[in-house]
Amino acid sequence: MNAYTESLFLRAPEPEDLAVMLAMENDAAAWTVGSATGYYSRYQLKRYIAENQNDIYTDRQLRLMVVHPLDGVVAMVDLCSFHPRHNRAEVGVVVRTDRRRQGVGRRALQLLEEHSFTRLGIHQLYAYIAADNVYSLSLFRQEGFAECGCLRQWLYTPVGYQDVYVYQKIRPSVE
């Protein structure tokens, strides 16, 4: 970790985050790894910020902004598909394009893990990662996520169907 990434912190989305959220959500290059099928409007994201309770038990999801004190929002992290009975959630990490491959994604994932395991008491986190997303595959491996399966032809992309790997991390035992 470097001084830049050490100073990152998590916080709930604010109305001032609208522009950066629009840019990240509407990056069509990232759509092949998610379920988005179209652009989000400013209105939709304003409503999301205003109406979201920021409570994973109420919303079944949690979005947090990854912030640098001087550089502003540099990434977003999500917990989605939260299942309270089984105490698990899917993880998503999106890094601002000008901050990629600088350790921001790694620190963002570390902060999200810490929040999930210690504050929320989540038992396990998992991620679906496209087979050609070498940076995300490397990130999740480095952070101790274990590959636990491959979903063949899971994502439809402009060049055809693509495999996805499932990665999982179970909360470390607290003794």
Secondary structure, 3 states (H helix, E strand, C coil): CCHHHHCCEEECCCHHHHHHHHHHHCCHHHHHHCCCCCCCCHHHHHHHHHHCCCCHHHHCCEEEEEEECCCEEEEEEEEEEEECCCCEEEEEEEECHHHCCCCHHHHHHHHHHHHHHHHCCCCEEEEEEECCCHHHHHHHHHCCCEEEEEEEEEEEECCEEEEEEEEEEECCCCC
